[in-house]
Amino acid sequence: MVVFYSRKGHTRAYAEELAALRKDKTFELREKKERSGFLGLVGGCFQSITKKEAEVADLPDLRKVRELFICSPIWASGIAPAVRYFINHAELAGVTVNFLLTCAGIDKQDVYKKSAFDALSATGAKAGEAYVFACPMKSAPDTEIAGSHIKRVILGVD
Ligand SMILES: Cc1cc2nc3c(=O)[nH]c(=O)nc-3n(C[C@H](O)[C@H](O)[C@H](O)COP(=O)(O)O)c2cc1C
């Protein structure tokens, strides 16, 4: 299963392409409380830095899932608060968890990967791989580019 949170569509494009290429299902995490405007974003950065969660409306049924991709945008160098909520509340024990992270620039990708794997530490999940892709905020989400990146970097095909 491919679980994702996306505010502006970049992470969604990667998640949907990844699921299509792997013939997998997607599940979108939706924040319960609407996040709008500048204050919503500042609040999101604060939540990310302080490792706070943002409650989501629904969680997926993971009873038959052994391997998972979690796709998150990077906010203030960490995973999005909705994704942290999912990690803290889903039953991940024994599940292999891979991350696909999108961000403005990949120069700090090791920090972003660490933030993601650190969030898993108390869950009993098995740490898989993490992949980081640059999606500058001013660019429109592009499924074709996402698909070609995933093929090359994750699936190892041209
Ligand atoms: C509140 C906020 C904080 C962000 N912080 C970072 C950051 O620390 N590092 C970075 O490279 N990109 C950062 N970004 C850029 C996003 O991670 C990037 O544009 C991402 O692809 C957006 O995904 P989405 O369209 O699925 O919401 C931030 C974006 C937002 C909205």
The ligand as an ORCA input file, in Angstrom:
! r2SCAN-3c Opt
* xyz 0 1
  C       5.099     24.604      5.542
  C       6.138     24.147      4.563
  C       7.435     23.895      4.996
  C       8.406     23.413      4.097
  N       9.663     23.137      4.562
  C      10.589     22.629      3.692
  C      11.907     22.301      4.137
  O      12.261     22.399      5.315
  N      12.794     21.825      3.224
  C      12.474     21.682      1.891
  O      13.332     21.270      1.111
  N      11.210     21.963      1.453
  C      10.278     22.437      2.302
  N       9.011     22.728      1.856
  C       8.676     22.444      0.437
  C       7.821     21.187      0.290
  O       8.349     20.095      1.027
  C       7.709     20.703     -1.169
  O       7.337     21.757     -2.027
  C       6.749     19.537     -1.289
  O       6.995     18.855     -2.516
  C       5.286     19.958     -1.245
  O       4.475     18.799     -1.327
  P       2.920     18.841     -1.637
  O       2.705     19.586     -2.932
  O       2.525     17.419     -1.769
  O       2.211     19.520     -0.507
  C       8.041     23.212      2.727
  C       6.739     23.496      2.301
  C       5.795     23.953      3.201
  C       4.391     24.224      2.710
*
